Amino acid sequence: MQVVSMTEARNNFKAIFDAVYHGNDEVIIHRKGRENVVVIPFDEYSSMKETSYLLSNQNNAKHLLESIKQLREGKGEQKELIECN
């Protein structure tokens, strides 16, 4: 993770965005006297939003966490996927 000033971000906009995209890394932009912001790859943002949505429903969150627990305990089942045309 890289931290840059607002001025540095403004002067190196393309390089910072390329580093985030190609390196799949985050860049924190420090804004003096204001809240910092983070630049992340879009895929990571989408993943975070989906996770947040899935966990926002209490019943769904409980089911997902129980499923994860079962997998970690070796109680999962492997099934073959059937391709539909």
C-alpha contacts under 8 A as a table, 3 or more apart, distances in Angstrom:
res1	aa1	res2	aa2	distance
1	M	25	D	6.18
1	M	26	E	5.29
1	M	27	V	5.79
1	M	28	I	7.44
2	Q	26	E	6.70
2	Q	27	V	4.83
2	Q	28	I	6.16
3	V	27	V	5.75
3	V	28	I	4.64
3	V	29	I	5.92
3	V	30	H	6.76
4	V	8	E	5.98
4	V	9	A	6.26
4	V	27	V	7.28
4	V	28	I	6.29
4	V	29	I	5.11
4	V	30	H	5.96
5	S	8	E	5.10
5	S	9	A	6.12
5	S	29	I	5.57
5	S	30	H	4.80
5	S	31	R	6.42
5	S	32	K	8.00
6	M	9	A	5.02
6	M	10	R	6.11
6	M	29	I	5.84
6	M	30	H	5.94
6	M	31	R	5.63
7	T	10	R	5.09
7	T	11	N	6.18
8	E	11	N	5.09
8	E	12	N	6.00
9	A	12	N	5.17
9	A	13	F	5.35
9	A	16	I	6.96
9	A	29	I	6.88
10	R	13	F	5.33
12	N	15	A	5.38
12	N	16	I	6.06
13	F	16	I	5.34
13	F	17	F	6.24
14	K	17	F	5.18
14	K	18	D	6.02
15	A	18	D	5.06
15	A	19	A	6.07
16	I	19	A	5.08
16	I	20	V	6.22
16	I	27	V	7.49
17	F	20	V	5.08
17	F	21	Y	6.09
17	F	39	V	7.90
18	D	21	Y	5.06
18	D	22	H	5.77
18	D	23	G	7.77
19	A	22	H	5.35
19	A	23	G	5.24
19	A	24	N	7.41
19	A	25	D	7.11
20	V	23	G	5.39
20	V	24	N	5.25
20	V	25	D	4.91
20	V	26	E	5.90
20	V	27	V	6.88
20	V	39	V	7.24
20	V	40	I	6.21
20	V	41	P	6.01
21	Y	24	N	5.33
21	Y	25	D	7.31
21	Y	40	I	7.82
21	Y	41	P	5.55
24	N	40	I	7.55
24	N	41	P	6.14
25	D	40	I	6.59
25	D	41	P	7.27
26	E	38	V	6.60
26	E	39	V	5.69
26	E	40	I	4.86
26	E	41	P	7.47
27	V	38	V	5.64
27	V	39	V	5.22
27	V	40	I	6.84
28	I	36	N	6.75
28	I	37	V	5.78
28	I	38	V	4.44
28	I	39	V	6.41
29	I	36	N	5.69
29	I	37	V	5.30
29	I	38	V	6.06
29	I	39	V	7.63
30	H	35	E	7.60
30	H	36	N	4.84
30	H	37	V	6.90
31	R	34	R	5.27
31	R	35	E	6.27
31	R	36	N	5.37
31	R	37	V	7.78
32	K	35	E	7.93
40	I	44	E	6.68
40	I	45	Y	6.69
41	P	44	E	5.37
41	P	45	Y	6.43
42	F	45	Y	4.96
42	F	46	S	6.09
43	D	46	S	5.07
43	D	47	S	6.14
44	E	47	S	5.05
44	E	48	M	6.20
45	Y	48	M	5.12
45	Y	49	K	6.22
46	S	49	K	5.13
46	S	50	E	6.15
47	S	50	E	5.14
47	S	51	T	6.14
48	M	51	T	5.14
48	M	52	S	6.08
49	K	52	S	5.05
49	K	53	Y	6.13
50	E	53	Y	5.04
50	E	54	L	6.11
51	T	54	L	5.11
51	T	55	L	6.11
52	S	55	L	5.25
52	S	56	S	5.96
53	Y	56	S	5.12
53	Y	57	N	7.49
54	L	57	N	6.53
54	L	60	N	6.61
54	L	61	A	6.61
55	L	58	Q	6.76
55	L	60	N	6.43
55	L	61	A	4.53
56	S	60	N	7.81
56	S	61	A	7.00
57	N	60	N	5.30
57	N	61	A	6.04
58	Q	61	A	5.11
58	Q	62	K	6.15
59	N	62	K	5.14
59	N	63	H	6.24
60	N	63	H	5.10
60	N	64	L	6.12
61	A	64	L	5.15
61	A	65	L	6.05
62	K	65	L	5.27
62	K	66	E	6.10
63	H	66	E	5.17
63	H	67	S	6.16
64	L	67	S	5.05
64	L	68	I	6.24
65	L	68	I	5.08
65	L	69	K	6.19
66	E	69	K	5.01
66	E	70	Q	6.22
67	S	70	Q	5.09
67	S	71	L	6.27
68	I	71	L	5.12
68	I	72	R	6.24
69	K	72	R	5.18
69	K	73	E	6.26
70	Q	73	E	5.05
70	Q	74	G	6.39
70	Q	75	K	5.10
70	Q	76	G	6.24
71	L	74	G	5.10
71	L	75	K	5.38
71	L	76	G	4.77
72	R	75	K	7.42
73	E	76	G	7.99
